[in-house]
Amino acid sequence: MSDIVLFSVVTINLALLFYSIGVWSERVSKFLKSWHVATFWIGFSFDVTGTTAMHFISDKPFSLTDIHTLTGQLALWLMLAHAIWATRVVRKDKSDLRKSFHRYSLMVWLIWLIPYFGGMMLGMNR
């Protein structure tokens, strides 16, 4: 396994780890906390890093006809919007918003799993 492939795999899995910790701990507590927002941003950063590294090893980087690319881009944009929105909710510090935010986090996480598992399947087929 090349160094860049290993780096990609590690960073994407770190994205899964941090994003999952943030989403599930927020869901269990039913209240958005500052540290949840930090895990969203860390997960997003690892995902962007891993995706960028994979871009360099791909046969056809960023092809809009590729379903994995489309679902991956959708997931990245949703993660970014989710992290920005979470940041704004915490800064506003309104209890009702912080209590209801968890409803949207799980949906974004589930959508993110589509390209995660799709990429895993693509990697195993090489």
Secondary structure, DSSP 8 states (H G I E B T S, - for coil): --HHHHHHHHHHHHHHHHHHHHHHHHHHHTS--HHHHHHHHHHHHHHHHHHHHHHHH-SSTT-TT-HHHHHHHHHHHHHHHHHHHHHHHHHHT-HHHHHHTHHHHHHHHHHHHHHHHHHHHHHHT-
